Amino acid sequence: MKYILGIDSGGTKYLVRACTPEGGVVAEYVGPPAPHYRLEREEVIKRVNANIDACLAKFGGSRKECVYLVCGTTGLDTDRDQQAVDDIYKGLSGFVCPVLCVNDAQVAQFAVTGGVGAVVIAGTGSIAFGCNEKGQTARCGGWPPCIFGDEGSGS
């Protein structure tokens, strides 16, 4: 069965959702967080694999049947962060599909606006992210609570 895997890798939870290419939800799993900025790389990979495998087990999915993997994650703030997260997800064993890793605020902004507009999030962390008609983006905030604090957030 062909499916798309969407991941919301937040600081307090890790949501994995498998959907058909048409958008129907096949399975969902919520597991322990896997923040690349707080855990050793090996532990992040271990948690990512466990969370993905738990979701796939719910419908008997195999990694080779995945046609696209998208991960929205906290702590994707620098080129170095992008490289670290890309290395983790693009290096996952068994996946042969395209992989896209972006800041979780970008995923939320697209879900709310369809592409053009802005979103302000005050959850476990706080961030504002927007995109204009030219595809230019801007953001403010989003520092992980373990670095500079979590002012304005739900915590």
FIGU-916814 format. One record per atom (N, C-alpha, C, O): residue in three letters; y, x, z. Coordinates in pm, whole numbers, padded with zeros to 5 digits, always signed. Layout:
BEGIN
ALAYXZ ...
//
This chain:
BEGIN
MET-00119+00084+00000 MET+00000+00000+00000 MET+00124+00088+00000 MET+00138+00174+00086 LYS+00212+00068-00093 LYS+00337+00143-00100 LYS+00436+00086+00001 LYS+00445-00036+00017 TYR+00510+00174+00069 TYR+00607+00130+00169 TYR+00721+00231+00180 TYR+00711+00345+00134 ILE+00830+00185+00241 ILE+00946+00269+00272 ILE+00951+00282+00423 ILE+00930+00183+00494 LEU+00977+00401+00472 LEU+00984+00424+00616 LEU+01129+00447+00655 LEU+01194+00539+00604 GLY+01181+00365+00745 GLY+01315+00381+00799 GLY+01306+00421+00945 GLY+01230+00362+01022 ILE+01385+00520+00982 ILE+01382+00572+01119 ILE+01522+00570+01178 ILE+01618+00617+01115 ASP+01534+00516+01299 ASP+01657+00521+01377 ASP+01628+00612+01495 ASP+01569+00570+01594 SER+01671+00737+01484 SER+01643+00836+01587 SER+01765+00851+01677 SER+01850+00937+01654 GLY+01772+00765+01777 GLY+01883+00770+01871 GLY+01854+00860+01989 GLY+01746+00919+01999 GLY+01950+00870+02077 GLY+01933+00953+02195 GLY+01848+00890+02303 GLY+01798+00960+02392 THR+01830+00757+02297 THR+01754+00688+02402 THR+01628+00620+02352 THR+01544+00580+02432 LYS+01613+00606+02219 LYS+01491+00546+02164 LYS+01469+00598+02024 LYS+01558+00660+01964 TYR+01351+00572+01973 TYR+01314+00614+01838 TYR+01247+00494+01772 TYR+01136+00456+01811 LEU+01313+00434+01675 LEU+01261+00316+01606 LEU+01210+00356+01469 LEU+01282+00419+01391 VAL+01087+00320+01439 VAL+01028+00343+01308 VAL+00995+00205+01250 VAL+00929+00124+01314 ARG+01042+00180+01127 ARG+01013+00052+01061 ARG+00960+00081+00921 ARG+01022+00154+00844 ALA+00846+00023+00891 ALA+00788+00032+00757 ALA+00815-00099+00686 ALA+00791-00207+00740 CYS+00867-00088+00563 CYS+00900-00206+00482 CYS+00841-00193+00343 CYS+00819-00083+00293 THR+00817-00308+00280 THR+00777-00307+00140 THR+00897-00264+00058 THR+01010-00272+00106 PRO+00877-00220-00065 PRO+00990-00185-00151 PRO+01086-00303-00173 PRO+01203-00283-00208 GLU+01038-00426-00153 GLU+01123-00544-00168 GLU+01199-00577-00039 GLU+01285-00666-00039 GLY+01170-00507+00070 GLY+01244-00525+00194 GLY+01172-00599+00304 GLY+01228-00615+00413 GLY+01052-00645+00282 GLY+00976-00714+00386 GLY+00926-00617+00491 GLY+00876-00510+00458 VAL+00939-00653+00618 VAL+00894-00567+00727 VAL+00742-00573+00736 VAL+00683-00681+00743 VAL+00680-00456+00735 VAL+00534-00444+00746 VAL+00495-00415+00890 VAL+00401-00475+00942 ALA+00566-00322+00954 ALA+00536-00285+01092 ALA+00657-00217+01153 ALA+00745-00166+01083 GLU+00660-00217+01287 GLU+00770-00155+01360 GLU+00714-00095+01488 GLU+00622-00149+01548 TYR+00772+00018+01527 TYR+00730+00083+01650 TYR+00851+00146+01717 TYR+00935+00208+01651 VAL+00861+00128+01847 VAL+00967+00192+01926 VAL+00901+00289+02023 VAL+00816+00251+02103 GLY+00943+00415+02013 GLY+00883+00517+02097 GLY+00987+00606+02163 GLY+01107+00576+02159 PRO+00943+00713+02224 PRO+01036+00803+02293 PRO+01128+00875+02196 PRO+01088+00905+02083 PRO+01250+00903+02238 PRO+01346+00971+02151 PRO+01301+01112+02115 PRO+01219+01173+02184 ALA+01358+01163+02005 ALA+01327+01298+01958 ALA+01456+01370+01919 ALA+01472+01409+01803 PRO+01549+01386+02014 PRO+01679+01447+01980 PRO+01667+01597+01955 PRO+01627+01674+02043 HIS+01703+01637+01834 HIS+01692+01778+01795 HIS+01787+01867+01874 HIS+01765+01988+01882 TYR+01891+01811+01933 TYR+01991+01890+02005 TYR+01957+01907+02153 TYR+02026+01981+02224 ARG+01851+01839+02201 ARG+01813+01851+02342 ARG+01674+01908+02362 ARG+01645+01963+02468 LEU+01587+01896+02263 LEU+01448+01938+02278 LEU+01419+02059+02189 LEU+01487+02083+02090 GLU+01317+02133+02227 GLU+01270+02243+02142 GLU+01215+02184+02012 GLU+01161+02073+02011 ARG+01228+02258+01904 ARG+01185+02212+01772 ARG+01041+02161+01772 ARG+01013+02056+01713 GLU+00951+02232+01837 GLU+00810+02193+01840 GLU+00792+02057+01907 GLU+00710+01976+01862 GLU+00867+02030+02013 GLU+00859+01901+02082 GLU+00916+01790+01995 GLU+00862+01679+01993 VAL+01025+01818+01924 VAL+01082+01718+01833 VAL+00979+01680+01727 VAL+00955+01561+01703 ILE+00918+01779+01666 ILE+00818+01753+01561 ILE+00700+01674+01618 ILE+00650+01581+01554 LYS+00656+01710+01737 LYS+00545+01640+01802 LYS+00580+01492+01824 LYS+00499+01404+01796 ARG+00700+01465+01873 ARG+00741+01326+01898 ARG+00760+01248+01768 ARG+00720+01132+01758 VAL+00822+01311+01669 VAL+00843+01246+01539 VAL+00708+01205+01481 VAL+00690+01091+01438 ASN+00614+01297+01479 ASN+00481+01268+01426 ASN+00411+01157+01503 ASN+00352+01067+01443 ALA+00418+01161+01635 ALA+00353+01059+01718 ALA+00415+00921+01692 ALA+00342+00822+01681 ASN+00547+00914+01684 ASN+00614+00787+01660 ASN+00580+00731+01522 ASN+00552+00612+01508 ILE+00584+00816+01421 ILE+00551+00772+01285 ILE+00405+00726+01280 ILE+00375+00620+01224 ASP+00315+00804+01336 ASP+00173+00769+01331 ASP+00145+00638+01404 ASP+00059+00561+01362 ALA+00216+00612+01513 ALA+00197+00486+01586 ALA+00240+00366+01500 ALA+00175+00262+01504 CYS+00347+00382+01423 CYS+00390+00276+01333 CYS+00288+00256+01221 CYS+00250+00143+01191 LEU+00245+00364+01160 LEU+00150+00355+01050 LEU+00017+00294+01095 LEU-00048+00222+01019 ALA-00023+00322+01218 ALA-00149+00267+01271 ALA-00145+00115+01280 ALA-00249+00050+01273 LYS-00027+00058+01295 LYS-00013-00087+01306 LYS-00052-00160+01178 LYS-00088-00278+01181 PHE-00045-00090+01063 PHE-00082-00157+00938 PHE-00179-00074+00853 PHE-00205-00108+00738 GLY-00231+00033+00910 GLY-00326+00117+00838 GLY-00263+00196+00725 GLY-00330+00230+00627 GLY-00134+00227+00738 GLY-00063+00301+00634 GLY-00097+00449+00637 GLY-00128+00505+00742 SER-00089+00511+00521 SER-00107+00656+00514 SER+00025+00718+00468 SER+00104+00654+00398 ARG+00045+00840+00506 ARG+00169+00910+00472 ARG+00186+00925+00321 ARG+00298+00920+00270 LYS+00078+00944+00249 LYS+00088+00966+00104 LYS+00132+00840+00030 LYS+00175+00850-00085 GLU+00124+00723+00092 GLU+00166+00597+00029 GLU+00314+00567+00048 GLU+00366+00471-00009 CYS+00382+00648+00128 CYS+00525+00629+00152 CYS+00602+00667+00025 CYS+00581+00775-00030 VAL+00691+00578-00019 VAL+00768+00607-00141 VAL+00908+00659-00110 VAL+00975+00713-00198 TYR+00954+00643+00015 TYR+01085+00695+00055 TYR+01091+00696+00207 TYR+01046+00603+00272 LEU+01147+00802+00263 LEU+01167+00812+00407 LEU+01315+00835+00432 LEU+01375+00929+00380 VAL+01374+00747+00515 VAL+01516+00758+00550 VAL+01525+00769+00702 VAL+01467+00688+00774 CYS+01598+00869+00749 CYS+01619+00886+00893 CYS+01768+00889+00922 CYS+01842+00972+00868 GLY+01812+00798+01008 GLY+01946+00801+01063 GLY+01935+00852+01205 GLY+01864+00795+01287 THR+02005+00961+01235 THR+01987+01024+01366 THR+02120+01059+01432 THR+02220+01084+01366 THR+02118+01059+01563 THR+02232+01106+01639 THR+02236+01259+01631 THR+02136+01323+01598 GLY+02352+01315+01661 GLY+02363+01460+01668 GLY+02362+01530+01534 GLY+02335+01650+01528 LEU+02390+01458+01429 LEU+02398+01519+01296 LEU+02546+01540+01267 LEU+02610+01459+01200 ASP+02599+01650+01321 ASP+02743+01672+01323 ASP+02790+01792+01243 ASP+02908+01800+01209 THR+02702+01884+01212 THR+02740+02008+01144 THR+02640+02038+01032 THR+02535+01976+01023 ASP+02675+02134+00948 ASP+02581+02179+00844 ASP+02454+02235+00908 ASP+02344+02217+00856 ARG+02470+02301+01020 ARG+02354+02357+01091 ARG+02263+02245+01141 ARG+02141+02255+01132 ASP+02323+02138+01195 ASP+02244+02022+01237 ASP+02170+01962+01118 ASP+02051+01929+01127 GLN+02242+01948+01006 GLN+02181+01888+00886 GLN+02061+01970+00842 GLN+01957+01914+00807 GLN+02074+02101+00842 GLN+01964+02187+00800 GLN+01845+02174+00895 GLN+01731+02167+00851 ALA+01872+02171+01026 ALA+01765+02159+01124 ALA+01689+02028+01109 ALA+01566+02026+01111 VAL+01762+01918+01092 VAL+01698+01787+01079 VAL+01625+01777+00945 VAL+01512+01728+00940 ASP+01687+01823+00837 ASP+01620+01823+00707 ASP+01490+01904+00713 ASP+01387+01860+00661 ASP+01494+02019+00775 ASP+01374+02103+00785 ASP+01261+02030+00857 ASP+01145+02040+00818 ILE+01295+01956+00962 ILE+01193+01883+01037 ILE+01132+01773+00952 ILE+01010+01766+00936 TYR+01217+01686+00897 TYR+01165+01568+00826 TYR+01107+01602+00689 TYR+01007+01543+00649 LYS+01167+01694+00617 LYS+01113+01731+00486 LYS+00988+01816+00500 LYS+00914+01834+00403 GLY+00964+01868+00620 GLY+00844+01948+00645 GLY+00729+01871+00705 GLY+00625+01930+00736 LEU+00744+01740+00723 LEU+00637+01662+00782 LEU+00514+01661+00692 LEU+00525+01636+00571 SER+00401+01687+00749 SER+00276+01694+00674 SER+00236+01558+00617 SER+00247+01456+00685 GLY+00191+01559+00493 GLY+00136+01440+00432 GLY+00232+01356+00350 GLY+00189+01274+00270 PHE+00362+01375+00369 PHE+00460+01298+00293 PHE+00492+01373+00163 PHE+00518+01494+00166 VAL+00492+01301+00051 VAL+00526+01361-00078 VAL+00644+01287-00141 VAL+00675+01308-00259 CYS+00709+01203-00064 CYS+00819+01119-00112 CYS+00954+01186-00087 CYS+00962+01283-00012 PRO+01060+01135-00150 PRO+01195+01182-00116 PRO+01228+01151+00029 PRO+01184+01049+00084 VAL+01307+01238+00092 VAL+01347+01223+00232 VAL+01499+01235+00240 VAL+01558+01327+00184 LEU+01561+01140+00309 LEU+01706+01142+00330 LEU+01734+01136+00479 LEU+01687+01045+00547 CYS+01810+01232+00530 CYS+01850+01234+00671 CYS+02002+01229+00678 CYS+02070+01312+00617 VAL+02055+01132+00752 VAL+02199+01115+00768 VAL+02231+01082+00913 VAL+02141+01049+00992 ASN+02359+01090+00948 ASN+02403+01048+01081 ASN+02376+00898+01095 ASN+02395+00822+01000 ASP+02332+00857+01211 ASP+02298+00716+01231 ASP+02418+00623+01214 ASP+02400+00505+01182 ALA+02537+00673+01233 ALA+02656+00591+01210 ALA+02671+00556+01062 ALA+02720+00449+01029 GLN+02630+00646+00975 GLN+02637+00620+00831 GLN+02542+00507+00793 GLN+02575+00424+00709 VAL+02425+00504+00853 VAL+02330+00396+00827 VAL+02387+00263+00877 VAL+02381+00162+00806 ALA+02443+00263+00997 ALA+02502+00141+01052 ALA+02618+00092+00967 ALA+02632-00028+00943 GLN+02702+00185+00922 GLN+02817+00148+00840 GLN+02771+00083+00710 GLN+02828-00018+00668 PHE+02671+00139+00647 PHE+02622+00082+00521 PHE+02559-00055+00545 PHE+02577-00147+00465 ALA+02484-00068+00655 ALA+02421-00197+00686 ALA+02524-00307+00708 ALA+02502-00421+00669 VAL+02634-00272+00770 VAL+02738-00371+00803 VAL+02828-00401+00683 VAL+02864-00516+00659 THR+02865-00298+00608 THR+02967-00315+00504 THR+02911-00318+00362 THR+02980-00363+00270 GLY+02789-00272+00342 GLY+02736-00259+00208 GLY+02786-00135+00136 GLY+02753-00114+00020 GLY+02864-00053+00202 GLY+02908+00074+00144 GLY+03055+00106+00164 GLY+03088+00220+00195 VAL+03143+00008+00148 VAL+03287+00034+00162 VAL+03336-00037+00287 VAL+03318-00158+00302 GLY+03398+00039+00376 GLY+03449-00017+00501 GLY+03422+00077+00616 GLY+03382+00192+00597 ALA+03445+00028+00736 ALA+03430+00111+00855 ALA+03354+00037+00964 ALA+03347-00086+00966 VAL+03298+00115+01052 VAL+03227+00061+01167 VAL+03264+00144+01289 VAL+03282+00266+01280 VAL+03276+00078+01403 VAL+03300+00145+01530 VAL+03184+00107+01621 VAL+03154-00011+01639 ILE+03120+00207+01678 ILE+03001+00185+01761 ILE+03029+00235+01902 ILE+03073+00348+01920 ALA+03003+00152+02000 ALA+03011+00192+02141 ALA+02881+00147+02206 ALA+02873+00039+02265 GLY+02780+00231+02194 GLY+02649+00203+02251 GLY+02620+00310+02353 GLY+02699+00332+02445 THR+02506+00377+02338 THR+02477+00489+02426 THR+02574+00602+02397 THR+02609+00680+02486 GLY+02617+00611+02273 GLY+02722+00704+02232 GLY+02831+00625+02163 GLY+02816+00505+02141 SER+02941+00690+02130 SER+03050+00620+02062 SER+03093+00701+01939 SER+03103+00823+01944 ILE+03118+00627+01828 ILE+03156+00692+01702 ILE+03219+00587+01612 ILE+03186+00469+01619 ALA+03311+00632+01527 ALA+03366+00549+01420 ALA+03335+00620+01289 ALA+03347+00742+01280 PHE+03293+00543+01188 PHE+03258+00601+01058 PHE+03302+00505+00949 PHE+03284+00384+00961 GLY+03359+00560+00842 GLY+03401+00476+00731 GLY+03386+00546+00598 GLY+03374+00668+00589 CYS+03386+00462+00492 CYS+03375+00511+00355 CYS+03465+00425+00268 CYS+03464+00302+00278 ASN+03546+00490+00180 ASN+03635+00414+00093 ASN+03571+00393-00045 ASN+03457+00433-00068 GLU+03646+00331-00135 GLU+03596+00299-00269 GLU+03564+00424-00351 GLU+03484+00417-00445 LYS+03623+00538-00318 LYS+03599+00663-00390 LYS+03478+00739-00334 LYS+03443+00845-00385 GLY+03415+00685-00231 GLY+03301+00752-00169 GLY+03340+00856-00067 GLY+03254+00930-00018 GLN+03469+00863-00034 GLN+03515+00958+00067 GLN+03484+00901+00205 GLN+03505+00782+00230 THR+03434+00984+00294 THR+03397+00939+00427 THR+03483+01007+00534 THR+03540+01113+00512 ALA+03490+00942+00648 ALA+03559+00999+00764 ALA+03489+00948+00888 ALA+03431+00839+00889 ARG+03496+01027+00993 ARG+03437+00987+01120 ARG+03515+01045+01236 ARG+03588+01143+01221 CYS+03498+00984+01349 CYS+03561+01032+01471 CYS+03464+01005+01584 CYS+03407+00896+01593 GLY+03446+01102+01671 GLY+03356+01085+01784 GLY+03215+01125+01746 GLY+03192+01196+01648 GLY+03121+01077+01826 GLY+02982+01102+01799 GLY+02923+01223+01868 GLY+02809+01261+01839 TRP+02998+01286+01958 TRP+02941+01400+02028 TRP+02829+01353+02120 TRP+02845+01252+02188 PRO+02719+01422+02122 PRO+02611+01383+02214 PRO+02659+01392+02359 PRO+02736+01482+02393 PRO+02614+01300+02444 PRO+02657+01300+02583 PRO+02625+01428+02658 PRO+02690+01461+02757 CYS+02524+01501+02610 CYS+02486+01623+02679 CYS+02583+01739+02647 CYS+02574+01845+02709 ILE+02675+01719+02551 ILE+02767+01827+02516 ILE+02905+01804+02576 ILE+02953+01886+02655 PHE+02970+01694+02540 PHE+03108+01672+02583 PHE+03131+01546+02665 PHE+03243+01524+02710 GLY+03032+01465+02685 GLY+03051+01341+02759 GLY+03027+01222+02670 GLY+02993+01237+02553 ASP+03045+01104+02725 ASP+03012+00981+02655 ASP+03117+00874+02679 ASP+03084+00757+02700 GLU+03244+00915+02675 GLU+03354+00824+02701 GLU+03353+00708+02602 GLU+03330+00728+02483 GLY+03379+00588+02650 GLY+03388+00471+02564 GLY+03255+00412+02525 GLY+03250+00318+02446 SER+03147+00465+02579 SER+03016+00417+02536 SER+02960+00316+02634 SER+03018+00287+02739 GLY+02846+00263+02597 GLY+02777+00166+02682 GLY+02715+00227+02804 GLY+02679+00155+02897 SER+02701+00360+02808 SER+02639+00419+02926 SER+02743+00450+03033 SER+02709+00500+03140 
//
